[in-house]
Amino acid sequence: MKILIAEDQAPAALYLRRTLERMGHRPAVAPDGEAAWEMLERDGADVLISDWMMPRLDGLGLCRRIRAVEHDRYTYVILLTARNNRDDRLEGLHAGADDFLTKPPDPDELNLRLQIAGRILAVHAELGRRNARLAELATTDALTGVRNRRRFHEDLDLLLSQARRLREPLSLVMLDVDNFKSFNDSFGHPAGDEVLRRVGAMLQSSVRGHDLVARYGGEEFAVLLPATGTEEAVLVSERLRSAFRSEAWPHRPVTASLGLDTAGPVEFQGADDLIRRADEALYRSKREGRDRVSAFTDRLAGPAPSPPADALPSPPSLAL
């Protein structure tokens, strides 16, 4: 294990370091609590073995500081002390210590306490992995594997704040699979689910690494394009539309209608307004015959037909 020793007395620190090295651990030494805190922040450690009484920051203060800050990894804290009365140990536990050893520690007892620490750290690591997995599942659409609506709204708020700060545009593309209800009615829901899975996979593989894809609801998807203005977003949308037309779909061809809007970089609307305007553009595409792209800024200029598929740039990669 990676172990940090916080000990201001050089002979005691040397004894501990050599004992731990003989046990096969990787110890580092800090001469006081402040130095130990800096090393923990920079390099981390599985276990901290800290003297109770130290200059600048004592063991109790170091424990409190560690427990006051949330970290991805848990640090197991063992306090070294000559204090054995009940009140002292309660004070140490209240500060966040996990265990205590009497100075100087007996090597066999130290080894046993570190074995216990290893088991507890393994439990913490497994809980961390499970919590991360649960968090991922809570924000992922179970059918398609892309982000779900809840995660989409979180990402949209974050990206809008970032775009305002950097004074860059942010485009939102809303995509709806055309005539999806009739597809389900004709070929059944399992076939419809397979179409949605393929749509999610197509979108994920067709956009840049920092673009975000989400299932907004039913057969409707959303794509967030950071640092992308309206003209570029139209090109991206046209390439997606063309990719749908050229895909070898089972049962019958599948097309999509798309609408988009751009926030900034001069004027930024809120998240709700951006969604509403992109959705209006999407429904304009559906009203005008489906299988087309509309931008909200086109509304005042009247209908603008989509360019033919053979006029689009190739290959259909969306790297801008």
HELIX and SHEET records of a PDB file:
HELIX    1   1 ALA A   10  ARG A   22  1                                  13    
HELIX    2   2 GLY A   33  ASP A   43  1                                  11    
HELIX    3   3 GLY A   59  ALA A   68  1                                  10    
HELIX    4   4 ARG A   86  ALA A   95  1                                  10    
HELIX    5   5 PRO A  107  ALA A  138  1                                  32    
HELIX    6   6 ARG A  149  LEU A  166  1                                  18    
HELIX    7   7 PHE A  180  PHE A  187  1                                   8    
HELIX    8   8 HIS A  189  SER A  206  1                                  18    
HELIX    9   9 THR A  230  SER A  246  1                                  17    
HELIX   10  10 ALA A  271  ARG A  287  1                                  17    
HELIX   11  11 PHE A  296  ALA A  301  5                                   6    
HELIX   12  12 ALA A  309  ALA A  311  5                                   3    
SHEET    1   A 5 ARG A  26  ALA A  30  0                                        
SHEET    2   A 5 LYS A   2  ALA A   6  1                                        
SHEET    3   A 5 VAL A  47  ASP A  51  1                                        
SHEET    4   A 5 TYR A  76  THR A  81  1                                        
SHEET    5   A 5 ASP A  99  THR A 102  1                                        
SHEET    1   B 5 LEU A 212  GLY A 217  0                                        
SHEET    2   B 5 GLU A 220  PRO A 226 -1                                        
SHEET    3   B 5 LEU A 170  VAL A 177 -1                                        
SHEET    4   B 5 ALA A 256  ALA A 263 -1                                        
SHEET    5   B 5 VAL A 293  ALA A 295  1                                        
END                                                                             
